[in-house]
C-alpha cells in the first residue's frame, strides 16, 4: 500500500510504519518480560523480573527482530532511516535533502508514539496487575518497572549523573550508524539479496548485548522520545514525570553529537558499480559451426575483447 503513495508522503508513511513496527515489537518484548510473563504465572512470583541473563536476551533479540522487520517494511520506499540521527547524518554527509529532515523526524516520532500506544492497549491489564502486585501505582511516581516498558533510564550506579549515560548512548548510537553504513555500502562486503535488514537487526542485538545495561540502549531519539512521551501522557506522575525532563534530553543531545559520527563524508560516498559487460558481434564474419551464428564476444568497457566459450573469438 505504501508503495502506491508516491513522493514525500509515501516516504513519510513508510518511516511512520517502519518505526511503528519497531516499537510495537520492541516495547512488546519488554512488556512480556516485565508484566505479561510474571502476571500470567510464568515466573516465580507476579513481580519476578530480570533474575537471569535469559530475561535480557529476550529483550535483546526481541528488539533485533523488531528493527529487522521495521527496515523490511520501510526500506523499499524511504530507505528505512527510522532514526532521526540517521536522517540528520545522511543530510549532513550524504546529500539527503534538507527539506525532508524535519518531516522524517515527525513521522518517526509519531510512529514510535503510536507503536507504544498499541503495546499499552494490548498489555494494559498485565501492566496494571504488575503495578498492583508490586504496590507501585502510576500516580505514586514509583512505577519505574512498568514505566521501563516504554522508556529507558540510567542504571543506579550512575547516581543520577548525566555524563556517564550520555557517553554510553553516544557510543551505542555511533556504532549503530557506523555499522549500518558499512552494511549498506556497496563498495564494502555488502550483504546479498535483501538480507540487509536482518544484519541491521543483528547489529542492534550486538549493541544491546554489549552496551545495553548502562542506560537501556535506546540509541534512537525517536524510539526513546515517542514512547517516553506516551508513557508520561498515559499516567506517569512524580518520578516518571520528572524523568521525561531529565533523561528525555539525552536523545536530543545524542542527535546533535552523533551527526558527525559514523556516516562517511559525502565526498567518499561513491557507490561501487559492477562494470557491465558489453556484448557485440565479432568484427569478422566467421560462422560458428555448432550454432550457425556469428560468435559473440564480450568486451569490458575500455578493455580487450574476450573470446566466448566456443573459443572462436579473436
Secondary structure, 3 states (H helix, E strand, C coil): CHHHCCHHHHHHHHHHHHHHHHHHHHHHHHHHHHHHHHHCCCCCCCCCCCCCHHHHHHHHHHHHHHHHHHHHHHHHHHCCCCCHHHHHHHHHHCCCCHHHHHHHHHHHHHHHHHHHHHHHHHHHHHHHHHHHHHCCCHHHCCCHHHHCCCCCCCCHHHCCCCHHHHHHHHHHHHHHHHHHHHHHCCCCCCCCCCCHHHHHHHHHHHHHHHHCCCCCCCCCHHHHHHHHHHHHHCCCCCHHHHHHHHCHHHHHHHHHHHHHCCCCCHHHCCCCCCCCEEEEECCCCCCCCCCCCCCEEEEECCCCEECCCCCCCC
